[in-house]
Amino acid sequence: MTRTVYVNGEYLPETEATVSIFDRGFLMADGVYEVTSVLDGKLIDFEGHAVRLERSLNELEMPAACSKEELLEIHRELVKRNEIVEGLVYLQITRGSDGDRDFVFPDPETTKPTIVLFTQNKPGLADNPAAKKGAKIISIEDIRWGRRDIKTVQLLYPSMGKMMAKKAGADDAWLIEDGYVTEGTSNNAYFVKNGKIVTRPLSNDILHGITRKAVLRMAEEAQMEVEERLFTIDEAKEADEAFTTSASAFVMPVVEIDGVALGDGTPGPIAKRLREIYLDESLKAAI
């Protein structure tokens, strides 16, 4: 089935969708993106993604392509047209194209941003078998640029990190900078020791995860202890359990780090409980 996608104000069959070869997203990775999950045909945490998108655009001095209300309508229309029950909506906004290549930003008064959205159908997204098995991760050096709090399309090194993990027989990688874990390749990282959840505090060094924010709030509401601080990979290896959070995987238990099994090598109780709470509460609040 051919998907309907959205490009610069038009709903089109994916086979007819095009952008300029001079688009700065293509030439310079000069763009930002968001991924919103869909469960039961409804959008999860849309407001949080819209707010973060606005922040990313502002940090890059990039104009918005449309209002938040228009963005919500586009998301809903794509979900409807593509009959998405469980899946994802991908959104990308770039600085656009002024018809040539230059390091200097084009004039925003004469060059409109490019906006693209498409859906991905993911049956079983909520009941993901991987969450029952848990993920194995490796640690790698973090050599990304310094503004990881901006959700840009500069994803080459995270992709390389996932390939490093795959070649090592693992599922993902956690990134290490100055001796401390920053985050996963496409997720925020946590470990649990003696019932306490530990995760790195917000800064320019990590993405300000929408799922992270929701999960930490829900953990505190469930009277779980949370500590935001720097931590090493060795600390994580000695943990009782660990997990990651992201918009597409929700709460994903981690059962092994650099070949070291955590606990009994199966998903831990806190990660499993947080996943249950997050899915339940997010479905109630979905729009």
Backbone as JSON, one array per atom type, in Angstrom:
{
  "sequence": "MTRTVYVNGEYLPETEATVSIFDRGFLMADGVYEVTSVLDGKLIDFEGHAVRLERSLNELEMPAACSKEELLEIHRELVKRNEIVEGLVYLQITRGSDGDRDFVFPDPETTKPTIVLFTQNKPGLADNPAAKKGAKIISIEDIRWGRRDIKTVQLLYPSMGKMMAKKAGADDAWLIEDGYVTEGTSNNAYFVKNGKIVTRPLSNDILHGITRKAVLRMAEEAQMEVEERLFTIDEAKEADEAFTTSASAFVMPVVEIDGVALGDGTPGPIAKRLREIYLDESLKAAI",
  "N": [[0.85, -1.19, 0.0], [0.63, 2.18, -0.9], [1.89, 4.88, 0.9], [0.4, 7.9, 2.14], [1.95, 10.98, 2.24], [3.21, 14.07, 3.66], [4.22, 17.06, 2.25], [5.43, 20.19, 2.33], [2.88, 21.55, 2.52], [1.21, 19.92, 1.0], [-0.64, 16.91, 0.62], [0.49, 13.87, -0.47], [0.96, 10.94, -2.6], [3.54, 8.72, -1.56], [5.28, 8.06, -3.6], [5.31, 10.26, -5.22], [6.44, 12.3, -3.87], [8.76, 14.91, -3.42], [11.81, 16.76, -2.74], [13.99, 19.61, -3.04], [17.25, 19.15, -4.51], [19.0, 20.95, -3.52], [18.27, 21.43, -0.98], [18.87, 22.37, 2.37], [18.76, 20.54, 4.4], [19.49, 18.19, 3.2], [22.03, 18.84, 2.14], [23.49, 19.99, 4.27], [22.71, 18.87, 6.67], [21.01, 20.53, 7.98], [18.64, 20.77, 9.77], [15.77, 19.85, 11.78], [14.01, 17.38, 13.75], [11.17, 15.36, 14.8], [9.67, 12.56, 16.41], [6.65, 11.07, 16.82], [4.76, 8.83, 18.68], [2.07, 6.56, 17.88], [-0.7, 5.18, 19.32], [-3.44, 3.04, 19.49], [-4.56, 4.53, 17.48], [-4.18, 7.14, 18.27], [-2.3, 10.11, 19.16], [0.69, 10.11, 21.03], [1.92, 12.0, 23.67], [1.97, 14.41, 22.16], [1.96, 17.21, 22.65], [4.32, 17.65, 24.14], [6.28, 17.0, 22.22], [5.77, 18.96, 20.31], [6.42, 21.29, 21.71], [9.15, 20.87, 22.2], [10.07, 20.8, 19.58], [9.65, 23.47, 18.81], [11.51, 24.69, 20.47], [13.93, 23.59, 19.48], [13.94, 24.69, 16.88], [14.1, 27.42, 17.52], [16.62, 27.51, 18.78], [18.28, 27.11, 16.63], [17.76, 29.28, 15.14], [15.78, 29.07, 13.19], [12.97, 29.42, 11.1], [9.55, 28.63, 11.95], [7.56, 26.2, 10.28], [4.86, 26.01, 10.31], [1.94, 26.54, 12.37], [1.42, 25.28, 15.75], [-1.12, 24.24, 16.02], [-1.83, 23.72, 13.36], [0.08, 21.8, 12.83], [-0.72, 19.7, 14.48], [-3.14, 19.03, 13.24], [-2.17, 18.11, 10.77], [-0.72, 15.84, 11.58], [-2.84, 14.26, 12.6], [-4.39, 13.94, 10.31], [-2.68, 12.47, 8.63], [-2.41, 10.12, 10.12], [-5.03, 9.23, 9.96], [-5.45, 8.98, 7.13], [-3.58, 7.03, 6.48], [-4.38, 4.97, 8.0], [-3.33, 4.29, 10.57], [-2.95, 2.42, 13.39], [-1.2, 1.48, 15.39], [1.91, 2.91, 15.53], [4.21, 5.28, 14.06], [4.72, 8.82, 13.66], [6.71, 10.68, 11.65], [8.4, 13.74, 11.62], [9.99, 16.35, 9.9], [11.78, 19.34, 9.68], [13.5, 21.59, 7.69], [15.95, 24.15, 6.85], [15.37, 24.78, 4.31], [15.63, 25.65, 0.79], [17.54, 27.8, -1.26], [18.15, 27.49, -3.84], [20.8, 26.96, -4.38], [24.11, 26.03, -3.16], [25.5, 26.95, -0.07], [27.46, 27.94, 2.75], [26.53, 29.97, 4.34], [23.54, 30.95, 5.96], [20.44, 30.99, 4.2], [18.33, 33.82, 3.39], [15.71, 34.16, 5.57], [13.44, 35.56, 4.94], [13.0, 35.25, 2.28], [13.4, 32.59, 1.73], [11.67, 29.77, 2.3], [11.1, 27.39, 4.96], [11.51, 23.83, 4.64], [9.08, 21.35, 5.08], [8.35, 18.11, 6.08], [6.39, 15.24, 6.53], [5.75, 11.87, 7.47], [4.24, 8.63, 7.93], [4.82, 5.63, 9.86], [3.91, 2.35, 9.91], [3.51, 0.3, 12.66], [2.63, -2.4, 13.84], [1.93, -3.9, 16.99], [3.53, -2.29, 18.52], [3.24, -1.38, 21.19], [3.14, -3.79, 22.58], [5.74, -4.92, 22.48], [7.93, -7.54, 21.74], [10.66, -7.34, 22.31], [10.83, -5.86, 24.63], [10.12, -7.63, 26.56], [12.19, -9.38, 26.55], [14.44, -7.8, 26.92], [17.21, -5.51, 26.45], [20.55, -5.77, 25.15], [23.49, -4.0, 25.65], [26.37, -2.1, 24.48], [29.25, -0.11, 25.34], [30.43, 2.95, 23.99], [32.66, 5.5, 22.73], [31.66, 8.91, 23.03], [31.43, 11.04, 20.49], [30.01, 13.07, 19.38], [28.64, 16.29, 18.26], [28.46, 19.29, 20.34], [25.85, 20.17, 21.0], [23.62, 18.45, 21.84], [21.16, 18.67, 22.87], [19.55, 19.86, 21.05], [17.33, 18.66, 18.7], [18.51, 17.57, 16.1], [18.91, 16.55, 12.61], [21.34, 15.37, 12.38], [22.53, 12.5, 12.43], [24.48, 10.61, 11.94], [26.64, 9.54, 13.55], [25.19, 8.34, 15.77], [23.9, 6.35, 14.21], [26.13, 4.89, 13.35], [26.93, 4.0, 15.84], [24.85, 2.24, 16.51], [25.32, 0.32, 14.58], [27.85, -0.58, 15.4], [27.1, -1.82, 17.77], [25.43, -3.83, 16.76], [27.29, -5.36, 15.29], [28.73, -6.33, 17.41], [27.05, -8.12, 18.49], [25.08, -7.09, 20.08], [22.27, -4.97, 21.1], [22.17, -2.2, 21.21], [23.93, 0.92, 21.91], [25.53, 2.68, 24.59], [26.72, 5.94, 25.18], [29.87, 7.36, 26.0], [31.42, 10.03, 27.65], [34.14, 11.88, 28.8], [34.45, 10.0, 30.8], [31.91, 9.52, 31.77], [28.55, 8.3, 31.35], [26.57, 9.53, 28.76], [24.13, 9.25, 27.08], [21.93, 6.94, 25.33], [22.17, 5.77, 21.88], [19.84, 6.59, 20.65], [18.16, 7.27, 22.72], [17.4, 7.93, 26.22], [19.35, 7.13, 29.14], [19.37, 4.93, 32.0], [19.99, 3.56, 35.3], [19.3, 1.22, 37.94], [19.75, 0.96, 41.38], [19.56, -0.61, 44.43], [16.87, 0.08, 44.56], [16.81, 2.74, 43.77], [16.47, 5.01, 41.11], [18.72, 6.1, 38.74], [19.84, 8.71, 36.66], [21.32, 10.75, 34.09], [21.54, 14.31, 34.54], [19.67, 16.99, 32.92], [21.12, 18.88, 30.27], [23.16, 20.61, 27.83], [24.37, 18.38, 26.89], [22.84, 16.13, 26.5], [19.86, 14.79, 24.94], [16.77, 16.33, 25.62], [14.62, 14.38, 26.6], [11.28, 13.62, 25.72], [9.8, 11.41, 26.52], [11.43, 10.7, 28.63], [10.98, 12.83, 30.46], [8.26, 12.41, 31.08], [8.31, 9.79, 32.14], [10.0, 10.05, 34.41], [8.45, 11.79, 35.93], [6.21, 10.15, 36.38], [7.44, 8.09, 37.79], [8.14, 9.36, 40.19], [5.61, 10.03, 41.08], [4.72, 7.51, 41.62], [6.09, 7.07, 43.85], [8.73, 6.27, 43.65], [12.26, 6.41, 44.1], [14.29, 8.89, 42.68], [17.33, 9.92, 41.25], [19.15, 12.44, 39.78], [22.13, 12.58, 38.26], [25.64, 12.56, 37.27], [27.0, 9.5, 36.0], [29.04, 6.54, 35.85], [29.97, 4.0, 33.41], [30.8, 1.72, 34.68], [29.49, 1.85, 37.13], [26.9, 1.43, 36.21], [27.14, -1.18, 35.28], [27.24, -2.57, 37.64], [24.73, -2.39, 38.57], [21.38, -3.19, 39.72], [19.4, -3.33, 37.86], [18.62, -1.91, 34.61], [17.57, 0.56, 32.18], [16.2, 2.11, 29.19], [14.7, 5.07, 27.77], [12.48, 6.23, 25.24], [10.68, 7.8, 22.52], [9.73, 5.97, 20.69], [10.25, 3.41, 21.69], [9.39, 3.51, 24.24], [9.6, 2.51, 27.49], [12.42, 0.65, 27.79], [13.74, -2.26, 28.98], [17.1, -2.97, 30.06], [19.35, -5.59, 29.97], [21.95, -6.39, 29.86], [25.27, -5.13, 29.94], [28.06, -4.33, 28.16], [28.69, -7.07, 28.05], [28.26, -7.88, 30.65], [25.94, -9.29, 32.74], [22.96, -7.95, 34.14], [21.53, -8.12, 37.34], [19.52, -10.93, 37.36], [19.73, -11.27, 34.72], [17.43, -10.79, 33.32], [14.6, -8.66, 32.41], [14.18, -6.07, 34.79], [12.15, -5.44, 37.78], [11.42, -2.72, 38.27], [11.82, -1.39, 35.83], [9.98, -2.83, 34.25], [7.6, -2.18, 35.57], [7.5, 0.61, 35.25], [7.24, 0.77, 32.5], [4.68, -0.32, 32.16], [3.14, 1.56, 33.6], [3.69, 3.9, 32.14], [2.66, 3.31, 29.53], [-0.03, 2.9, 30.17], [-0.86, 5.39, 31.34], [-0.18, 7.16, 29.28], [-1.81, 6.38, 27.16], [-4.27, 7.09, 28.18], [-4.06, 9.83, 28.12], [-3.69, 10.39, 25.46], [-4.16, 11.98, 22.22]],
  "CA": [[0.0, 0.0, 0.0], [1.39, 3.42, -0.97], [1.56, 5.81, 1.96], [0.22, 9.33, 1.9], [2.89, 11.77, 3.02], [2.96, 15.51, 3.63], [5.4, 17.83, 1.85], [5.23, 21.62, 2.05], [1.49, 21.96, 2.33], [0.45, 19.0, 0.17], [-0.71, 15.47, 0.9], [0.87, 13.24, -1.73], [1.47, 9.57, -2.53], [4.98, 8.77, -1.29], [6.01, 7.95, -4.87], [5.32, 11.55, -5.9], [6.98, 13.31, -2.96], [10.12, 15.33, -3.74], [12.35, 18.02, -2.23], [15.08, 20.08, -3.87], [18.59, 18.64, -4.24], [19.72, 22.02, -2.85], [17.72, 21.61, 0.36], [19.95, 22.38, 3.34], [18.71, 19.31, 5.18], [20.24, 17.21, 2.41], [23.42, 19.25, 1.94], [24.17, 20.44, 5.49], [22.03, 18.35, 7.87], [20.5, 21.75, 8.61], [17.23, 20.51, 10.01], [15.38, 19.23, 13.05], [12.95, 16.39, 13.56], [10.48, 14.78, 15.94], [8.95, 11.32, 16.14], [5.54, 10.91, 17.76], [4.15, 7.5, 18.6], [0.62, 6.44, 17.74], [-1.27, 3.98, 19.94], [-4.9, 3.04, 19.38], [-4.93, 5.58, 16.55], [-4.04, 8.46, 18.88], [-0.93, 10.6, 19.31], [1.24, 10.05, 22.38], [2.81, 13.12, 24.06], [2.13, 15.37, 21.07], [2.27, 18.54, 23.16], [5.73, 17.69, 24.48], [7.06, 17.01, 20.99], [5.58, 20.26, 19.67], [7.18, 22.28, 22.49], [10.58, 20.65, 21.95], [10.32, 21.23, 18.2], [9.76, 24.93, 18.81], [12.8, 25.02, 21.1], [15.0, 23.26, 18.53], [13.91, 25.7, 15.82], [14.59, 28.67, 18.07], [18.05, 27.41, 19.04], [18.97, 27.19, 15.33], [17.27, 30.48, 14.45], [15.09, 28.57, 12.01], [11.54, 29.75, 11.21], [8.58, 27.55, 12.0], [6.9, 25.97, 8.99], [3.42, 26.16, 10.51], [1.58, 26.67, 13.78], [1.24, 24.02, 16.48], [-2.47, 23.74, 15.7], [-1.75, 23.14, 12.01], [0.9, 20.59, 12.93], [-1.58, 18.66, 15.06], [-4.08, 18.61, 12.2], [-1.43, 17.31, 9.78], [-0.47, 14.54, 12.2], [-4.09, 13.51, 12.66], [-4.82, 13.61, 8.94], [-1.82, 11.39, 8.13], [-2.8, 8.91, 10.84], [-6.32, 8.82, 9.4], [-5.32, 8.55, 5.73], [-2.76, 5.83, 6.39], [-5.02, 3.97, 8.85], [-2.35, 3.87, 11.56], [-3.45, 2.09, 14.72], [0.03, 1.56, 16.17], [3.0, 3.29, 14.64], [4.95, 6.51, 14.31], [4.67, 9.93, 12.71], [8.0, 11.35, 11.56], [8.31, 15.13, 11.18], [11.28, 16.99, 9.69], [11.78, 20.71, 9.16], [14.84, 22.07, 7.35], [16.0, 25.57, 6.52], [14.87, 24.94, 2.96], [16.57, 25.78, -0.32], [17.48, 29.03, -2.06], [18.52, 27.16, -5.21], [22.23, 26.72, -4.54], [24.77, 25.58, -1.94], [26.33, 27.96, 0.58], [27.51, 27.75, 4.2], [25.74, 31.04, 4.96], [22.11, 30.7, 5.96], [19.64, 31.81, 3.27], [17.47, 34.83, 3.99], [14.4, 33.56, 5.9], [12.36, 36.34, 4.35], [12.79, 34.82, 0.89], [13.53, 31.14, 1.64], [10.77, 29.11, 3.24], [11.57, 26.1, 5.43], [10.91, 22.61, 4.08], [8.45, 20.52, 6.1], [8.0, 16.78, 5.58], [5.9, 14.28, 7.52], [5.27, 10.58, 6.98], [3.9, 7.67, 8.98], [5.36, 4.27, 9.8], [2.99, 1.41, 10.53], [4.26, -0.59, 13.55], [1.75, -3.22, 14.67], [2.61, -4.49, 18.13], [4.47, -1.32, 19.1], [3.1, -1.38, 22.65], [3.43, -5.14, 23.1], [6.99, -5.25, 21.79], [8.62, -8.69, 22.34], [11.99, -6.95, 22.78], [10.71, -5.36, 25.99], [10.02, -8.79, 27.45], [13.52, -10.02, 26.58], [15.43, -6.84, 27.39], [18.25, -5.16, 25.49], [21.97, -5.86, 25.47], [24.15, -2.8, 25.13], [27.81, -1.92, 24.62], [29.6, 1.3, 25.54], [31.32, 3.5, 22.98], [33.02, 6.89, 22.96], [30.72, 9.91, 22.51], [32.18, 12.04, 19.72], [29.04, 13.94, 18.7], [28.79, 17.73, 18.51], [28.15, 19.65, 21.71], [24.48, 20.61, 21.25], [22.74, 17.27, 21.68], [19.82, 19.05, 23.33], [18.78, 20.23, 19.86], [17.04, 17.4, 18.02], [18.83, 17.77, 14.69], [18.98, 15.37, 11.75], [22.73, 14.91, 12.34], [22.4, 11.2, 13.08], [25.45, 9.66, 11.41], [27.34, 8.79, 14.59], [24.27, 7.4, 16.4], [23.71, 5.21, 13.32], [27.35, 4.1, 13.45], [26.9, 3.34, 17.14], [23.95, 1.08, 16.44], [26.0, -0.7, 13.79], [28.87, -1.16, 16.27], [26.4, -2.73, 18.67], [24.98, -4.99, 15.97], [28.47, -6.2, 14.99], [29.17, -6.94, 18.66], [26.01, -9.03, 18.96], [24.23, -6.39, 21.05], [21.11, -4.28, 20.53], [22.34, -0.75, 21.18], [25.14, 1.4, 22.57], [25.52, 3.86, 25.42], [27.83, 6.81, 24.81], [30.68, 7.76, 27.15], [32.2, 11.25, 27.46], [34.86, 12.26, 30.02], [34.28, 8.97, 31.81], [30.52, 9.37, 32.2], [27.52, 7.97, 30.35], [25.69, 10.63, 28.37], [22.82, 8.68, 26.75], [22.01, 5.93, 24.29], [22.25, 6.31, 20.53], [18.56, 7.24, 20.33], [17.36, 7.14, 23.93], [18.02, 8.31, 27.48], [19.86, 5.95, 29.85], [19.11, 4.87, 33.44], [20.2, 2.3, 36.0], [18.61, 1.13, 39.23], [20.54, 0.31, 42.43], [18.88, -0.57, 45.73], [15.57, 0.72, 44.4], [16.95, 4.12, 43.33], [16.66, 5.23, 39.68], [19.76, 7.11, 38.5], [19.98, 9.13, 35.27], [22.08, 11.98, 33.92], [20.69, 15.51, 34.53], [19.55, 17.7, 31.65], [22.12, 19.89, 29.91], [23.37, 20.56, 26.39], [25.06, 17.14, 26.57], [21.9, 15.05, 26.17], [18.55, 15.19, 24.45], [15.76, 16.5, 26.65], [13.64, 13.41, 26.13], [9.87, 13.8, 26.09], [9.44, 10.22, 27.3], [12.2, 10.84, 29.88], [10.26, 13.74, 31.36], [7.03, 11.76, 31.53], [8.62, 8.62, 32.97], [10.5, 10.5, 35.71], [7.29, 12.29, 36.68], [5.41, 9.0, 36.79], [8.21, 7.37, 38.81], [8.01, 10.09, 41.45], [4.21, 9.88, 41.51], [4.62, 6.15, 42.16], [6.94, 7.12, 45.04], [10.03, 5.69, 43.4], [13.32, 7.38, 44.33], [15.0, 9.26, 41.46], [18.49, 10.79, 41.43], [19.73, 12.91, 38.52], [23.55, 12.88, 38.46], [26.54, 11.86, 36.37], [27.35, 8.15, 36.43], [29.97, 5.84, 34.97], [29.49, 2.73, 32.88], [31.08, 0.69, 35.69], [28.36, 1.89, 38.06], [25.75, 0.81, 35.55], [27.39, -2.63, 35.22], [27.01, -3.12, 38.98], [23.35, -2.09, 38.94], [20.42, -4.29, 39.83], [18.74, -3.34, 36.56], [18.8, -0.68, 33.84], [16.58, 0.7, 31.11], [16.25, 3.33, 28.38], [13.39, 5.6, 27.38], [12.41, 6.94, 23.96], [9.3, 7.94, 22.04], [9.31, 4.81, 19.89], [10.39, 2.17, 22.45], [8.81, 3.78, 25.56], [10.59, 2.09, 28.5], [13.03, -0.59, 27.32], [14.69, -2.82, 29.96], [18.45, -3.36, 29.66], [19.71, -6.77, 30.76], [23.39, -6.66, 29.78], [26.11, -4.0, 29.55], [29.43, -4.77, 27.85], [28.84, -8.49, 28.36], [27.97, -8.14, 32.06], [24.5, -9.42, 32.99], [22.44, -7.2, 35.27], [20.62, -8.93, 38.12], [19.48, -12.32, 36.89], [19.8, -11.26, 33.26], [16.1, -10.6, 32.74], [14.1, -7.31, 32.72], [13.96, -5.84, 36.21], [10.79, -5.08, 38.17], [11.14, -1.29, 38.16], [11.68, -1.09, 34.39], [8.72, -3.41, 33.79], [6.49, -1.43, 36.15], [7.46, 1.92, 34.61], [6.69, 0.6, 31.16], [3.24, -0.51, 32.33], [2.56, 2.85, 34.0], [3.79, 4.86, 31.04], [1.71, 2.96, 28.48], [-1.39, 3.1, 30.67], [-1.12, 6.81, 31.5], [-0.06, 7.86, 27.99], [-3.0, 6.08, 26.39], [-5.36, 7.88, 28.75], [-3.86, 11.24, 27.76], [-3.45, 10.5, 24.02], [-5.14, 12.84, 21.54]],
  "C": [[0.89, 1.25, 0.0], [0.93, 4.37, 0.12], [1.23, 7.2, 1.4], [1.18, 10.06, 2.8], [2.55, 13.25, 2.88], [4.25, 16.23, 3.28], [4.97, 19.26, 1.52], [3.8, 21.99, 1.68], [0.63, 21.02, 1.52], [0.48, 17.58, 0.72], [-0.51, 14.75, -0.43], [1.13, 11.75, -1.53], [2.98, 9.62, -2.34], [5.81, 8.7, -2.57], [6.12, 9.27, -5.62], [5.95, 12.65, -5.07], [8.43, 13.63, -3.3], [10.5, 16.59, -2.97], [13.56, 18.36, -3.1], [16.41, 19.41, -3.51], [19.45, 19.7, -3.53], [19.19, 22.26, -1.43], [18.84, 21.47, 1.39], [19.9, 21.18, 4.3], [19.53, 18.23, 4.51], [21.72, 17.57, 2.34], [24.19, 19.5, 3.24], [23.66, 19.79, 6.78], [21.46, 19.5, 8.69], [19.0, 21.6, 8.81], [17.0, 19.86, 11.35], [14.24, 18.25, 12.79], [12.31, 16.01, 14.88], [9.82, 13.49, 15.48], [7.89, 11.15, 17.22], [4.91, 9.54, 17.58], [2.63, 7.6, 18.49], [0.2, 5.11, 18.36], [-2.79, 4.1, 19.9], [-5.37, 4.2, 18.5], [-4.79, 6.99, 17.08], [-2.57, 8.8, 19.1], [-0.51, 10.62, 20.78], [2.17, 11.25, 22.6], [2.99, 14.15, 22.95], [2.56, 16.75, 21.57], [3.76, 18.67, 23.49], [6.62, 17.75, 23.25], [6.96, 18.37, 20.29], [6.38, 21.35, 20.38], [8.67, 22.11, 22.23], [10.95, 21.05, 20.53], [10.51, 22.74, 18.13], [11.09, 25.36, 19.42], [13.96, 24.75, 20.14], [15.09, 24.3, 17.42], [14.5, 27.03, 16.32], [16.1, 28.65, 18.29], [18.86, 27.52, 17.75], [18.55, 28.4, 14.52], [16.6, 30.12, 13.12], [13.6, 28.89, 12.14], [10.67, 28.51, 11.28], [7.88, 27.43, 10.65], [5.39, 26.14, 9.08], [3.17, 26.29, 12.0], [1.44, 25.3, 14.42], [-0.12, 23.4, 16.16], [-2.49, 23.08, 14.31], [-0.96, 21.84, 12.03], [0.1, 19.42, 13.49], [-2.55, 18.14, 14.01], [-3.41, 17.75, 11.14], [-1.15, 15.91, 10.33], [-1.73, 13.67, 12.17], [-4.55, 13.07, 11.28], [-3.98, 12.47, 8.37], [-2.14, 10.06, 8.82], [-4.09, 8.35, 10.26], [-6.15, 8.25, 7.99], [-4.54, 7.24, 5.6], [-3.25, 4.71, 7.31], [-4.03, 3.4, 9.88], [-3.04, 3.63, 12.89], [-2.31, 2.14, 15.73], [1.17, 1.88, 15.21], [3.63, 4.6, 15.05], [4.62, 7.56, 13.26], [6.01, 10.65, 12.78], [7.81, 12.74, 10.97], [9.72, 15.68, 11.01], [11.08, 18.38, 9.1], [13.21, 21.12, 8.9], [14.77, 23.55, 7.01], [15.61, 25.84, 5.08], [15.97, 25.09, 1.92], [16.39, 27.12, -1.01], [18.03, 28.79, -3.46], [19.99, 26.96, -5.45], [22.8, 26.27, -3.19], [25.67, 26.67, -1.38], [26.33, 27.68, 2.08], [26.67, 28.8, 4.92], [24.26, 30.72, 4.86], [21.43, 31.55, 4.88], [18.77, 32.79, 4.04], [16.1, 34.2, 4.3], [13.22, 34.32, 5.34], [12.03, 35.86, 2.94], [12.89, 33.3, 0.71], [12.69, 30.48, 2.71], [11.38, 27.79, 3.72], [10.87, 24.96, 4.68], [10.32, 21.81, 5.23], [7.96, 19.23, 5.46], [7.48, 15.94, 6.74], [5.51, 12.98, 6.82], [5.01, 9.66, 8.17], [4.67, 6.37, 8.77], [4.4, 3.36, 10.57], [3.78, 0.4, 11.35], [3.29, -1.4, 14.42], [2.53, -3.87, 15.81], [3.61, -3.57, 18.8], [4.42, -1.34, 20.63], [3.5, -2.72, 23.26], [4.69, -5.69, 22.41], [7.69, -6.44, 22.47], [10.0, -8.34, 22.9], [11.95, -6.46, 24.22], [10.61, -6.5, 27.0], [11.37, -9.49, 27.59], [14.57, -9.09, 27.18], [16.55, -6.65, 26.39], [19.64, -5.39, 26.05], [22.66, -4.65, 24.86], [25.67, -2.9, 25.28], [28.06, -0.44, 24.89], [30.61, 1.72, 24.49], [31.61, 4.96, 23.31], [31.97, 7.81, 22.33], [31.52, 11.0, 21.81], [31.24, 12.95, 18.92], [29.32, 15.41, 18.99], [28.19, 18.08, 19.87], [26.72, 20.05, 22.01], [23.49, 19.47, 21.01], [21.34, 17.54, 22.18], [18.94, 19.53, 22.19], [18.57, 18.96, 19.03], [17.24, 17.57, 16.51], [18.85, 16.45, 13.93], [20.42, 14.87, 11.57], [22.84, 13.58, 13.09], [23.4, 10.16, 12.58], [26.13, 8.86, 12.52], [26.41, 7.88, 15.41], [24.0, 6.16, 15.52], [24.94, 4.29, 13.36], [27.4, 3.34, 14.77], [26.0, 2.12, 17.15], [24.58, -0.04, 15.62], [27.14, -1.36, 14.58], [28.25, -2.18, 17.22], [25.98, -4.0, 17.94], [26.14, -5.93, 15.68], [28.98, -6.92, 16.22], [28.14, -7.91, 19.23], [25.1, -8.43, 20.0], [23.11, -5.66, 20.32], [21.32, -2.79, 20.38], [23.63, -0.39, 21.9], [24.81, 2.6, 23.46], [26.8, 4.63, 25.16], [28.54, 7.34, 26.05], [31.5, 9.0, 26.8], [32.82, 11.65, 28.8], [34.61, 11.28, 31.16], [32.86, 8.71, 32.26], [29.59, 9.04, 31.05], [26.73, 9.24, 30.03], [24.28, 10.08, 28.13], [23.02, 7.54, 25.77], [22.04, 6.58, 22.92], [20.96, 7.03, 20.13], [17.61, 7.18, 21.52], [18.12, 7.69, 25.13], [18.31, 7.06, 28.3], [19.66, 6.07, 31.36], [19.64, 3.55, 34.0], [19.5, 2.37, 37.35], [19.51, 0.37, 40.2], [19.84, 0.5, 43.76], [17.58, 0.24, 45.66], [15.61, 2.15, 43.9], [17.23, 4.17, 41.84], [17.67, 6.36, 39.5], [19.83, 7.42, 37.01], [20.71, 10.46, 35.21], [21.15, 13.19, 33.91], [20.67, 16.16, 33.15], [20.65, 18.74, 31.51], [22.2, 19.89, 28.39], [23.95, 19.23, 25.94], [24.13, 16.0, 26.17], [20.6, 15.64, 25.62], [17.57, 15.29, 25.62], [14.54, 15.65, 26.26], [12.23, 13.69, 26.62], [9.41, 12.62, 26.92], [10.18, 10.24, 28.63], [11.43, 11.67, 30.89], [9.02, 13.07, 31.94], [7.32, 10.6, 32.48], [9.14, 9.03, 34.35], [9.38, 11.07, 36.57], [6.45, 11.14, 37.22], [6.11, 8.19, 37.87], [8.06, 8.04, 40.17], [6.58, 10.01, 41.98], [3.96, 8.5, 42.1], [5.52, 5.96, 43.38], [8.22, 6.3, 44.88], [11.08, 6.78, 43.59], [14.1, 7.61, 43.03], [16.15, 10.2, 41.8], [19.06, 11.15, 40.06], [21.17, 13.35, 38.79], [24.37, 12.17, 37.38], [26.82, 10.46, 36.91], [28.24, 7.49, 35.38], [29.35, 4.55, 34.45], [29.74, 1.61, 33.88], [29.99, 0.67, 36.76], [27.16, 1.16, 37.48], [25.91, -0.71, 35.49], [27.11, -3.3, 36.55], [25.58, -2.92, 39.45], [22.51, -3.36, 39.07], [19.64, -4.45, 38.53], [19.0, -2.01, 35.87], [17.71, -0.62, 32.77], [16.87, 1.97, 30.32], [14.82, 3.81, 28.15], [13.52, 6.33, 26.05], [10.96, 6.95, 23.5], [8.82, 6.7, 21.31], [9.4, 3.49, 20.65], [9.83, 2.29, 23.86], [9.84, 3.5, 26.65], [11.12, 0.73, 28.07], [14.02, -1.11, 28.36], [16.03, -3.16, 29.32], [18.89, -4.49, 30.56], [21.2, -7.09, 30.74], [24.12, -5.42, 29.3], [27.54, -4.49, 29.36], [29.69, -6.21, 28.28], [28.55, -8.86, 29.8], [26.46, -8.17, 32.27], [24.1, -8.61, 34.22], [21.41, -8.06, 36.01], [20.67, -10.38, 37.67], [19.47, -12.4, 35.37], [18.46, -11.14, 32.57], [15.62, -9.19, 33.11], [13.74, -7.17, 34.19], [12.57, -5.34, 36.53], [10.46, -3.6, 38.02], [10.96, -0.89, 36.7], [10.34, -1.61, 33.87], [7.53, -2.6, 34.31], [6.37, -0.06, 35.5], [6.91, 1.83, 33.19], [5.16, 0.45, 31.22], [2.56, 0.82, 32.65], [2.55, 3.82, 32.83], [2.76, 4.56, 29.95], [0.28, 3.23, 28.92], [-1.74, 4.58, 30.74], [-1.09, 7.56, 30.16], [-1.27, 7.59, 27.1], [-4.2, 6.9, 26.88], [-5.29, 9.35, 28.28], [-3.68, 11.46, 26.26], [-4.54, 11.32, 23.34], [-5.25, 12.43, 20.07]]
}
